[in-house]
């Protein structure tokens, strides 16, 4: 067994089966080839077996969508490896259990949440209707899947299509803000769990990512704790020797050591401090496993979580200090039962960037680029002047803009109290924040920027306040809409309607066999023409980007001037310490005052600036806007006109219509993931080139150390100007690969569907009679379509 299989099983909550997979020598390669019979032997218990099969299916889908296939071999038969798209961060759950239980035996929701749900009764009623429809259609499709013989080619094709209907959708909302701004209290109030996330005067850890999502597996309050690797902690222990006393990094490291070891660390070597005795209460850390906590109440879980997420106070009575494990924690995933707002949404409490631990930084970056919404939290008394809040937006604009998928930015002013004369009124606070935002209008669209004023304490104390004074209900409304169970229902019912149409058409339409070949020829001609349109649009975008980047390379001096502006701060008393921290962390650092420093983005700015406007238009974060000038959304085989002409194969053509919708949705996801990698490759290429420079600068000490460090950085950049051209070439290569993936997916998927639905050999009398089910699903299909059209009209 390799680490991939072990970690995968742990991530899926199947730790009990690790040894079995190890005994059977299951590795990363063989995992993908397991069939149902072998899985039944490996996992004899039905519950975990279902979870494993569903997660394995999703994993395979993600691998395919991620482009982990090889490009068609070139003339020298040398494969070009496709770039790897980002993996989803959510843990796959049994989609059949996505919706929370409504049983009266479950946890009783508070009166306040019932009141808050009144803010979105229409969305609630629609969701209830969608839940009913989705449940019935899923039941129908499961029964039909069980009846189909997958020994036949068409039967196997249909079974795969039914399996493909299941989609585990999850939206990430990133919550940023300085320590003490009220992030944890805000999250607790919004999901109406007063005692869930630890809050209070205890100083918060600045490095732990906390994810809050729905528990779809049990009625417990659960937490899953992921630790950094043992060798990473070992490296951090040794790093103390490189810091000077009084430096911010030195003080941060002392806090970590004191939390974990008390005063013992002061006379111990790094080798001594890694001894197992210090980790006897968290054996999972040394075993590279995740730790799970299960509690009956939110308050109980909160108490247990404190030592993993918060810095602790010193003991004043001389007793042995409490051991705090947050220095070893990479992330904590909290799962809440019976919470409608978290069905398909994960709230992520994010620390600042610039941690010395590289795996934490990578996780931070990955989560930020995957956020569809960003919440910036600041106290209302200082919202417009909050340095750290605005620094987050300025420094992360690439990751949440062109390099990410953020569609909404919400600035949330906390601790609003209309009765407090010392607090600015909400209208004034909002105007000040909006004025400040205008300076960032070139980087972000003000269309997706909103300001909210809230008081978590008032809301949780059940004080009756006007919604204009306390806008937590509006944020709850936003999350309810973000869950968007309607789109899940539409997609599933649409796909089911198409599959049932195919089954009924293949079973009964013998009269249409003679015309099927004619229809195929028309469809194949239409597909070739549409593919040409797609290739032309993508090729045009590639040429435009190349032209923009060529200008960007020529303007590289603008980046170097920005670098010089940063280095010219050498007159500042603390600049030497700041620069030391920057080079230690590969060019990325967050100061105690909240300043976000990233020399790599500074150097890459000549390239990113040159393409930003074009990139936003080509790859809008709102996929409904249509990538590549909408050419994907316009792709059509013109099945509507063919249905009028060829009524004998109407049902098969309906199936192809639904296949068009599915492949467009799949391509939108692939493009959204791919564009993030494409854009961020510019900065990543620069960062790789600068790595040697940072390492050399770290070694400098003694007389004129600051001057020498500065000279080292400037000289390296001057001698390595080819890095701009390298970054350009890397991005263009990835653009070409994305074009090949798009065309390959479109052509192969639709060609496969055409052949299976219309070729004479696919007609089969062994398929079940689904005429009654088709009529039922068609009624549901028409119902959700009417609902969708009504929404579009109201917008």
ZIGIJO-V393615 format. One record per residue. N is the residue number from 1. PHI is phi in whole degrees, -180 to 180 (* if undefined). Layout:
n->(N	N)
phi->(PHI	PHI)
//
This chain:
n->(1	2	3	4	5	6	7	8	9	10	11	12	13	14	15	16	17	18	19	20	21	22	23	24	25	26	27	28	29	30	31	32	33	34	35	36	37	38	39	40	41	42	43	44	45	46	47	48	49	50	51	52	53	54	55	56	57	58	59	60	61	62	63	64	65	66	67	68	69	70	71	72	73	74	75	76	77	78	79	80	81	82	83	84	85	86	87	88	89	90	91	92	93	94	95	96	97	98	99	100	101	102	103	104	105	106	107	108	109	110	111	112	113	114	115	116	117	118	119	120	121	122	123	124	125	126	127	128	129	130	131	132	133	134	135	136	137	138	139	140	141	142	143	144	145	146	147	148	149	150	151	152	153	154	155	156	157	158	159	160	161	162	163	164	165	166	167	168	169	170	171	172	173	174	175	176	177	178	179	180	181	182	183	184	185	186	187	188	189	190	191	192	193	194	195	196	197	198	199	200	201	202	203	204	205	206	207	208	209	210	211	212	213	214	215	216	217	218	219	220	221	222	223	224	225	226	227	228	229	230	231	232	233	234	235	236	237	238	239	240	241	242	243	244	245	246	247	248	249	250	251	252	253	254	255	256	257	258	259	260	261	262	263	264	265	266	267	268	269	270	271	272	273	274	275	276	277	278	279	280	281	282	283	284	285	286	287	288	289	290	291	292	293	294	295	296	297	298	299	300	301	302	303	304	305	306	307	308	309	310	311	312	313	314	315	316	317	318	319	320	321	322	323	324	325	326	327	328	329	330	331	332	333	334	335	336	337	338	339	340	341	342	343	344	345	346	347	348	349	350	351	352	353	354	355	356	357	358	359	360	361	362	363	364	365	366	367	368	369	370	371	372	373	374	375	376	377	378	379	380	381	382	383	384	385	386	387	388	389	390	391	392	393	394	395	396	397	398	399	400	401	402	403	404	405	406	407	408	409	410	411	412	413	414	415	416	417	418	419	420	421	422	423	424	425	426	427	428	429	430	431	432	433	434	435	436	437	438	439	440	441	442	443	444	445	446	447	448	449	450	451	452	453	454	455	456	457	458	459	460	461	462	463	464	465	466	467	468	469	470	471	472	473	474	475	476	477	478	479	480	481	482	483	484	485	486	487	488	489	490	491	492	493	494	495	496	497	498	499	500	501	502	503	504	505	506	507	508	509	510	511	512	513	514	515	516	517	518	519	520	521	522	523	524	525	526	527	528	529	530	531	532	533	534	535	536	537	538	539	540	541	542	543	544	545	546	547	548	549	550	551	552	553	554	555	556	557	558	559	560	561	562	563	564	565	566	567	568	569	570	571	572	573	574	575	576	577	578	579	580	581	582	583	584	585	586	587	588	589	590	591	592	593	594	595	596	597	598	599	600	601	602	603	604	605	606	607	608	609	610	611	612	613	614	615	616	617	618	619	620	621	622	623	624	625	626	627	628	629	630	631	632	633	634	635	636	637	638	639	640	641	642	643	644	645	646	647	648	649	650	651	652	653	654	655	656	657	658	659	660	661	662	663	664	665	666	667	668	669	670	671	672	673	674	675	676	677	678	679	680	681	682	683	684	685	686	687	688	689	690	691	692	693	694	695	696	697	698	699	700	701	702	703	704	705	706	707	708	709	710	711	712	713	714	715	716	717	718	719	720	721	722	723	724	725	726	727	728	729	730	731	732	733	734	735	736	737	738	739	740	741	742	743	744	745	746	747	748	749	750	751	752	753	754	755	756	757	758	759	760	761	762	763	764	765	766	767	768	769	770	771	772	773	774	775	776	777	778	779	780	781	782	783	784	785	786	787	788	789	790	791	792	793	794	795)
phi->(*	-104	-63	-60	-66	-61	-66	-64	-62	-64	-65	-87	75	-119	-62	-65	-106	-60	-64	-62	-66	-67	-62	-88	57	-82	-114	-60	-73	-69	-57	-74	-102	-64	-102	-59	-63	-67	-65	-60	-73	-67	-127	-68	-82	-63	-57	-65	-66	-62	-61	-63	-62	-66	-68	-65	-63	-63	-62	-64	-63	-66	-63	-66	-66	-79	77	-86	-118	-104	-66	-54	-62	-81	-61	-91	59	-103	-69	-104	-75	-68	-69	-91	-78	-63	-82	-68	-92	-77	-84	-64	-119	-66	-63	-68	-118	-64	-79	-70	-66	-111	-64	-70	-81	-76	-65	-77	-77	-71	-61	-65	-67	-60	-66	-66	-67	-67	-69	-135	-63	-64	-63	-66	-64	-63	-65	-63	-66	-63	-61	-64	-64	-61	-63	-69	-67	-63	-62	-61	-68	-66	-63	-67	-59	-68	-87	-85	-87	-87	-75	-84	-61	-66	-61	-65	-62	-67	-60	-63	-66	-66	-63	-70	-67	-74	-132	-99	-84	-150	-100	-103	-116	-87	-112	-110	157	-72	-58	93	-75	102	-64	-64	-63	-62	-62	-58	-68	-64	-93	56	-132	-53	-109	-79	-79	-60	-132	121	-83	-63	-63	-82	-75	-99	-127	-92	-85	-118	-107	-121	-146	-77	-92	-98	-111	-158	-95	-90	-88	-124	-140	-120	-107	-106	-97	-72	-78	-58	-67	-67	-66	-60	-63	-65	-62	-69	-65	-58	-67	-89	-92	-99	-59	99	-67	-59	-64	-64	-64	-63	-68	-63	-60	-64	-64	-66	-66	-87	-115	68	-94	-64	-66	-64	-118	-120	-85	-55	-65	-67	-74	-98	-64	-58	-60	-79	-123	-65	-86	-136	-59	-62	-63	-71	-90	55	-118	-92	-99	-113	-123	-130	-137	-84	-130	-66	-64	-63	-66	-58	-62	-70	-77	-53	-72	-103	-128	-126	-81	-107	-76	-76	-77	-98	-98	84	-74	-64	-68	-63	-87	-111	-103	-59	-62	-98	-92	-93	-156	-130	-107	-103	-117	-111	-77	51	-131	-65	-70	-108	-52	-126	-127	-117	-90	-120	-81	-105	-78	-73	-86	103	-70	-66	-71	-67	-68	-65	-64	-65	-63	-57	-63	-64	-67	-61	-69	-94	-75	-87	-140	-123	-108	-102	-109	-149	-66	-63	-70	-138	-57	-69	-105	-70	-60	-63	-60	-73	-64	-60	-64	-66	-77	-100	-60	-69	-76	-100	-100	-64	-90	-137	-140	-69	-112	-136	-121	-114	-96	-111	-89	-94	61	-77	-146	-58	-82	-96	-65	-77	-97	-63	-69	-61	-64	-63	-61	-65	-63	-64	-67	-63	-64	-65	-68	-57	-69	-104	-61	-74	-91	-132	-81	-73	-64	-99	-105	-136	-118	-124	-117	-140	-136	-63	-62	-60	-64	-74	-82	68	-73	-87	-122	-68	-63	-68	-84	-134	-97	-60	-57	-68	-69	-64	-60	-60	-65	-60	-72	-66	-57	44	-66	-64	-65	-62	-65	-59	-63	-69	-65	-60	-65	-64	-61	-66	-65	-65	-63	-63	-61	-67	-66	-68	-80	-118	-89	-67	-67	-91	-60	-65	-91	-61	-63	-63	-63	-58	-63	-66	-63	-65	-65	-61	-67	-61	-66	-68	-63	-62	-63	-64	-60	-64	-66	-69	-64	-64	-64	-61	-64	-63	-64	-63	-65	-63	-68	-61	-66	-62	-63	-63	-95	-60	-62	-64	-67	-69	-68	-68	-64	-63	-59	-69	-70	-73	-82	-65	-82	-69	-57	-99	-66	-59	-65	-63	-66	-60	-65	-62	-73	-66	-109	56	93	-123	-158	-116	-77	-64	-85	95	-69	-99	-115	-145	-67	-68	-70	-62	-69	-83	-62	-62	-85	-66	-62	-71	-114	-53	-65	-65	-66	-61	-74	-75	-125	-64	-64	-84	-61	-66	-68	91	-72	52	59	81	-67	-70	-66	-86	-56	-157	-91	61	-69	-58	-69	-69	-63	-64	-88	-121	-65	-65	-117	-57	-65	-65	-70	-62	-58	-66	-61	-68	-67	-59	-61	-68	-70	-65	-63	-66	-65	-60	-68	-62	-66	-61	-70	-65	-66	-66	-67	-61	-66	-71	-64	-62	-69	-64	-65	-63	-62	-63	-66	-82	-57	-62	-62	-63	-64	-66	-67	-61	-78	-78	-153	86	-62	56	-60	-62	-62	-70	-62	-61	-63	-60	-67	-64	-66	-60	-63	-64	-86	-124	-68	-66	-64	-68	-66	-62	-64	-62	-62	-63	-65	-65	-63	-69	-63	-65	-66	-61	-60	-67	-64	-59	-66	-65	-64	-61	-66	-68	-65	-71	-63	-61	-69	-62	-65	-76	-92	-122	-71	-58	-68	-86	-64	-145	-88	-81	-73	-70	-77	-116	-59	-66	-66	-63	-64	-64	-68	-64	-63	-65	-60	-64	-66	-72	-66	-61	-64	-65	-65	-64	-64	-64	-67	-68	-78)
//
